[in-house]
Amino acid sequence: MKEAAMAARKLWFVRGGVSIDSARQEIEPGTASCFGPFHDAATAERAWRAEMRRRVDTAQHRLSVLEVPRPGGESAG
């Protein structure tokens, strides 16, 4: 299947918060954030970079780009 068709079946989100443990498994209550959905990985990465620049002074703040299937499964797109 073409790459563009596969991308049409996915959504991207930027999510994270301030980690309270060194393994980054737990997020400090009240600091969680989620941005999106984005319809392509490049847009999600730009949003990730912009948010990380805003939070550069908070060493424990972590954000990641999350890729998920678009609701509707294989028939979506």
Secondary structure, DSSP 4 states (H G I P E B T S, - for coil): --HHHHHTTEEEEEEEEEBSSTTS--B-TT--EEEEEESSHHHHHHHHHHHHHHTTT-TTEEEEEEEEEPTTGGG--
